[in-house]
Amino acid sequence: MFLIKTFGPLKEQLGADFQIDAWVNDVKSLRVLLQTKHPHIQWSAVAVAVNKCYADDDTPIKIGDEIALIPPVSGG
């Protein structure tokens, strides 16, 4: 089980922080799972942080890790 934290528009689209019960072992498998469950979101534009560090698709995820989904940010 993994706790996923959400921010900005993702929090509005997915709801507050949520848990997933599926087994994922890296960020790429998490993206695949999320794409399957929520295909309306452009997951390639969403940054993922594991334990407060930005992560690439090869970053391993283990039970107890803090995972955050960070939507694209624009500004001026």
C-alpha positions as CSV (number, residue, x, y, z in Angstrom):
1,M,0.0,0.0,0.0
2,F,1.3,3.4,-0.9
3,L,0.1,6.9,0.2
4,I,0.1,9.3,-2.8
5,K,0.1,13.1,-2.1
6,T,-1.5,15.4,-4.6
7,F,-1.2,19.1,-5.3
8,G,-2.9,21.8,-7.3
9,P,-5.1,20.7,-10.1
10,L,-4.3,17.0,-9.4
11,K,-5.8,17.4,-6.0
12,E,-9.0,18.7,-7.6
13,Q,-9.1,16.0,-10.2
14,L,-8.1,13.0,-8.0
15,G,-9.3,14.2,-4.7
16,A,-7.2,14.6,-1.6
17,D,-4.2,12.4,-0.9
18,F,-5.1,8.8,-1.6
19,Q,-3.8,5.3,-1.3
20,I,-3.2,2.6,-3.9
21,D,-3.1,-1.1,-3.0
22,A,-1.5,-2.3,-6.2
23,W,2.1,-3.4,-6.3
24,V,4.5,-1.0,-8.0
25,N,8.2,-1.2,-7.8
26,D,9.3,2.0,-9.6
27,V,8.0,5.3,-10.9
28,K,7.3,3.9,-14.4
29,S,5.0,1.2,-13.1
30,L,3.3,3.8,-10.9
31,R,2.7,6.0,-14.0
32,V,1.3,3.0,-15.9
33,L,-1.1,2.1,-13.1
34,L,-2.3,5.7,-12.8
35,Q,-2.7,6.1,-16.6
36,T,-4.9,3.0,-16.5
37,K,-7.1,4.3,-13.6
38,H,-7.2,7.9,-14.7
39,P,-6.6,8.2,-18.5
40,H,-8.0,11.7,-18.7
41,I,-4.8,13.1,-17.0
42,Q,-1.6,13.7,-19.1
43,W,0.7,11.7,-16.8
44,S,3.9,12.5,-18.8
45,A,3.6,16.1,-17.7
46,V,3.3,15.2,-14.0
47,A,6.4,15.2,-11.9
48,V,6.8,12.5,-9.3
49,A,8.8,12.9,-6.1
50,V,9.8,10.0,-3.9
51,N,10.8,10.8,-0.3
52,K,10.8,14.6,-1.2
53,C,13.2,14.2,-4.1
54,Y,12.2,14.5,-7.8
55,A,12.3,11.0,-9.3
56,D,12.7,9.7,-12.9
57,D,10.9,6.6,-14.2
58,D,13.7,4.3,-13.0
59,T,13.5,5.4,-9.4
60,P,12.5,2.4,-7.2
61,I,9.5,2.7,-4.9
62,K,9.2,0.6,-1.7
63,I,6.5,0.3,0.9
64,G,6.6,3.3,3.3
65,D,8.0,5.7,0.7
66,E,6.4,9.1,0.5
67,I,5.2,9.7,-3.1
68,A,4.0,13.0,-4.4
69,L,2.4,13.9,-7.7
70,I,3.3,17.4,-8.8
71,P,1.4,19.0,-11.7
72,P,3.1,21.3,-14.2
73,V,3.5,24.8,-13.0
74,S,3.5,27.9,-15.1
75,G,3.9,31.5,-14.1
76,G,5.5,34.7,-15.1
